[in-house]
């Protein structure tokens, strides 16, 4: 299967997701679908991440709860989310 999307995560990114755990959809999805390094994701997996990101933002909430909007991971996830078509 062709990999449509790439998401590069550092060890610190994954440690952050593990710390947040399953409290939020974004972190639970990252833990389930990704690992440290370059993750080559199929279209369905990329959409699973996008849906998890959207779930946390429902009702006008900021995306990626427990992340600072100034963090590299927040920016990386937002950039990834914006390219999923």
C-alpha positions as CSV (number, residue, x, y, z in Angstrom):
1,X,0.0,0.0,0.0
2,X,1.3,3.4,-0.9
3,X,2.0,5.8,1.9
4,X,0.3,9.1,1.3
5,X,1.5,11.1,4.3
6,X,4.6,11.5,6.4
7,X,4.8,12.7,10.0
8,X,8.2,12.9,11.6
9,X,8.1,12.6,15.4
10,X,11.0,13.0,17.8
11,X,11.5,11.0,21.0
12,X,10.3,14.1,22.9
13,X,7.1,14.2,20.8
14,X,6.3,10.6,21.6
15,X,7.2,11.1,25.3
16,X,4.7,14.0,25.3
17,X,2.0,11.9,23.7
18,X,2.6,9.1,26.2
19,X,2.4,11.5,29.1
20,X,-1.0,12.8,27.9
21,X,-2.0,9.2,27.2
22,X,-5.6,8.4,26.4
23,X,-6.9,11.6,28.1
24,X,-7.4,13.1,24.6
25,X,-8.1,11.7,21.2
26,X,-5.0,13.3,19.6
27,X,-2.5,11.6,21.9
28,X,-4.3,8.3,21.9
29,X,-4.3,8.3,18.1
30,X,-0.6,9.2,17.9
31,X,0.3,6.4,20.4
32,X,-1.7,3.9,18.4
33,X,-0.6,4.9,14.9
34,X,2.9,6.4,15.2
35,X,6.3,6.0,16.7
36,X,9.5,7.9,17.0
37,X,11.0,8.8,13.6
38,X,9.5,9.1,10.2
39,X,6.0,7.7,10.1
40,X,4.7,6.9,6.6
41,X,1.0,6.8,6.9
42,X,-1.6,5.5,4.6
43,X,-4.6,7.7,3.7
44,X,-6.9,5.9,6.1
45,X,-4.4,6.2,9.0
46,X,-3.9,9.9,8.2
47,X,-7.7,10.4,8.3
48,X,-7.8,8.6,11.6
49,X,-5.4,11.1,13.0
50,X,-7.3,14.0,11.5
51,X,-10.6,12.7,13.0
52,X,-9.0,12.4,16.4
53,X,-7.6,15.9,16.1
54,X,-11.1,17.2,15.1
55,X,-12.8,15.4,18.0
56,X,-10.7,17.2,20.5
57,X,-11.5,20.6,18.9
58,X,-15.3,20.0,18.8
59,X,-17.4,22.8,20.3
60,X,-14.8,25.5,19.5
61,X,-12.1,24.1,21.7
62,X,-8.4,24.6,20.8
63,X,-6.9,21.6,19.2
64,X,-4.4,19.4,21.0
65,X,-5.3,19.9,24.7
66,X,-2.4,19.9,27.1
67,X,0.0,21.2,24.4
68,X,1.2,24.8,24.3
69,X,0.3,26.4,21.0
70,X,4.0,27.6,21.0
71,X,5.4,24.0,21.1
72,X,7.0,22.4,18.1
73,X,4.7,19.4,18.5
74,X,1.5,21.6,18.3
75,X,2.8,23.2,15.2
76,X,3.9,19.9,13.6
77,X,0.5,18.3,14.3
78,X,-1.4,21.4,13.0
79,X,0.7,21.4,9.8
80,X,0.1,17.7,9.3
81,X,-3.7,18.1,9.8
82,X,-3.8,21.0,7.3
83,X,-2.4,18.9,4.4
84,X,-4.8,15.9,4.8
85,X,-7.2,16.0,1.9
